[in-house]
Amino acid sequence: MAEYKIRDYRDSDYEVVRELFSHGMSEYVPSVCIHILKQPWVLFVLTCTFLILLCSAKSFILPIMAVTLLLALGRQILGYCWSMYIDHCLNEDLRDIQKTYMEAQGCHFWVADAEDSIVGTVAVKPSDENPEELILKRMSVRKDFRGLGIGKALSREVISFARRGRYKAVILNTLMVQVEAKNMYESVGFKKYLEYVMPTIYGKLINFTISKYRYDILPGS
Ligand SMILES: CC(C)(COP(=O)(O)OP(=O)(O)OC[C@H]1O[C@@H](n2cnc3c(N)ncnc32)[C@H](O)[C@@H]1OP(=O)(O)O)[C@@H](O)C(=O)NCCC(=O)NCCS
């Protein structure tokens, strides 16, 4: 088993941390595509397009080409929107990690270090809604180091930090496609307390579901 240690973020980690976050998030494009393809209205549009073209052209070539084109276009649009979201994060809290997480009260950033390279990240900051709660962010483990307990260890580091700071809970958000992350948080003791579809037109259209988890820090624990 690979040896790893969890340590505080340093300025020299900057590029690798941002790269790890981008890769971790990009991985979800295929599963989001499948999630969208499973929506009844998407299946309906694709089936109707196929059948209408089949009846009018009396050949399979045109409907197959049209559906393939629609799928390819959808994949491109999703990839573009997803990369815009990643860029947004990179230009938000991940733009100046030192200032955002290492110099601000209640915030922190850790990395998991193995074989002299960074293989995992996690961050924490006080929640905007309730400053007595911390929000866990930027959890990511490099693909070839997954399943070794690094995600759990990073989560526990955040919980210990919250306990030392006398915060009441650690909360976090996951998306409908982040199955490994949900399992991992649940195995650490996080409980799902809210699930909702993003209240925007696009969110409703693609049933973009967010699950909120929390870990309550019991007094004296
Ligand atoms: C989620 C993530 C951080 C987990 O990291 P990890 O180091 O592999 O996690 P761990 O080794 O500590 O895994 C512990 C638990 O996760 C779950 N898990 C891990 N891999 C899994 C998989 N492929 N399928 C299902 N559950 C899985 C299991 O419950 C496991 O518990 P167990 O060992 O008791 O069975 C990692 O998959 C990742 O970086 N994903 C991409 C980025 C991401 O989704 N971040 C979360 C944002 S909220």
The ligand as an SDF file (V2000), in Angstrom:
LIG
                    3D

 48 50  0  0  0  0  0  0  0  0999 V2000
  -14.4650   10.8180   -3.9560 C   0  0  0  0  0  0  0  0  0  0  0  0
  -12.9860   10.5910   -3.8260 C   0  0  0  0  0  0  0  0  0  0  0  0
  -12.3400   11.8290   -3.1980 C   0  0  0  0  0  0  0  0  0  0  0  0
  -12.7350    9.3690   -2.9260 C   0  0  0  0  0  0  0  0  0  0  0  0
  -11.3560    9.2740   -2.6680 O   0  0  0  0  0  0  0  0  0  0  0  0
  -10.6610    7.8900   -2.2350 P   0  0  0  0  0  0  0  0  0  0  0  0
   -9.3210    8.2160   -1.6940 O   0  0  0  0  0  0  0  0  0  0  0  0
  -10.7370    6.9050   -3.3410 O   0  0  0  0  0  0  0  0  0  0  0  0
  -11.5970    7.4320   -1.0580 O   0  0  0  0  0  0  0  0  0  0  0  0
  -11.2630    6.3190   -0.0010 P   0  0  0  0  0  0  0  0  0  0  0  0
  -10.2140    5.3750   -0.4760 O   0  0  0  0  0  0  0  0  0  0  0  0
  -11.0290    6.9820    1.3140 O   0  0  0  0  0  0  0  0  0  0  0  0
  -12.6300    5.5470   -0.0940 O   0  0  0  0  0  0  0  0  0  0  0  0
  -13.3620    5.2880    0.9640 C   0  0  0  0  0  0  0  0  0  0  0  0
  -14.8090    4.9590    0.5920 C   0  0  0  0  0  0  0  0  0  0  0  0
  -15.2520    5.5740   -0.6270 O   0  0  0  0  0  0  0  0  0  0  0  0
  -16.1700    4.7220   -1.2910 C   0  0  0  0  0  0  0  0  0  0  0  0
  -15.6560    4.4400   -2.6120 N   0  0  0  0  0  0  0  0  0  0  0  0
  -14.4040    4.6450   -3.0410 C   0  0  0  0  0  0  0  0  0  0  0  0
  -14.3030    4.3040   -4.3420 N   0  0  0  0  0  0  0  0  0  0  0  0
  -15.5050    3.8640   -4.7160 C   0  0  0  0  0  0  0  0  0  0  0  0
  -16.0540    3.3510   -5.9380 C   0  0  0  0  0  0  0  0  0  0  0  0
  -15.3000    3.2550   -7.0430 N   0  0  0  0  0  0  0  0  0  0  0  0
  -17.3540    3.0080   -5.9570 N   0  0  0  0  0  0  0  0  0  0  0  0
  -18.1210    3.1150   -4.8620 C   0  0  0  0  0  0  0  0  0  0  0  0
  -17.6620    3.5920   -3.6810 N   0  0  0  0  0  0  0  0  0  0  0  0
  -16.3840    3.9450   -3.6160 C   0  0  0  0  0  0  0  0  0  0  0  0
  -16.3070    3.4790   -0.4510 C   0  0  0  0  0  0  0  0  0  0  0  0
  -17.4250    3.6480    0.4060 O   0  0  0  0  0  0  0  0  0  0  0  0
  -15.0440    3.4970    0.3760 C   0  0  0  0  0  0  0  0  0  0  0  0
  -15.2520    2.9340    1.6420 O   0  0  0  0  0  0  0  0  0  0  0  0
  -14.6710    1.4810    1.9890 P   0  0  0  0  0  0  0  0  0  0  0  0
  -13.2000    1.5740    1.7310 O   0  0  0  0  0  0  0  0  0  0  0  0
  -15.0210    1.3460    3.4250 O   0  0  0  0  0  0  0  0  0  0  0  0
  -15.3910    0.5560    1.0710 O   0  0  0  0  0  0  0  0  0  0  0  0
  -12.3370   10.2930   -5.2260 C   0  0  0  0  0  0  0  0  0  0  0  0
  -13.0930    9.2750   -5.8400 O   0  0  0  0  0  0  0  0  0  0  0  0
  -12.2850   11.5060   -6.1520 C   0  0  0  0  0  0  0  0  0  0  0  0
  -11.3430   12.3020   -6.0940 O   0  0  0  0  0  0  0  0  0  0  0  0
  -13.2760   11.7020   -7.0410 N   0  0  0  0  0  0  0  0  0  0  0  0
  -13.2930   12.8250   -7.9910 C   0  0  0  0  0  0  0  0  0  0  0  0
  -13.5520   14.1600   -7.3310 C   0  0  0  0  0  0  0  0  0  0  0  0
  -14.7890   14.1620   -6.4640 C   0  0  0  0  0  0  0  0  0  0  0  0
  -15.8080   13.5830   -6.7700 O   0  0  0  0  0  0  0  0  0  0  0  0
  -14.7080   14.8710   -5.3570 N   0  0  0  0  0  0  0  0  0  0  0  0
  -15.7950   14.9770   -4.4100 C   0  0  0  0  0  0  0  0  0  0  0  0
  -16.4600   16.2790   -4.5560 C   0  0  0  0  0  0  0  0  0  0  0  0
  -17.8230   16.4080   -3.4400 S   0  0  0  0  0  0  0  0  0  0  0  0
  1  2  1  0
  2  3  1  0
  2  4  1  0
  2 36  1  0
  4  5  1  0
  5  6  1  0
  6  7  2  0
  6  8  1  0
  6  9  1  0
  9 10  1  0
 10 11  2  0
 10 12  1  0
 10 13  1  0
 13 14  1  0
 14 15  1  0
 15 16  1  0
 15 30  1  0
 16 17  1  0
 17 18  1  0
 17 28  1  0
 18 19  1  0
 18 27  1  0
 19 20  2  0
 20 21  1  0
 21 22  1  0
 21 27  2  0
 22 23  1  0
 22 24  2  0
 24 25  1  0
 25 26  2  0
 26 27  1  0
 28 29  1  0
 28 30  1  0
 30 31  1  0
 31 32  1  0
 32 33  2  0
 32 34  1  0
 32 35  1  0
 36 37  1  0
 36 38  1  0
 38 39  2  0
 38 40  1  0
 40 41  1  0
 41 42  1  0
 42 43  1  0
 43 44  2  0
 43 45  1  0
 45 46  1  0
 46 47  1  0
 47 48  1  0
M  END
$$$$
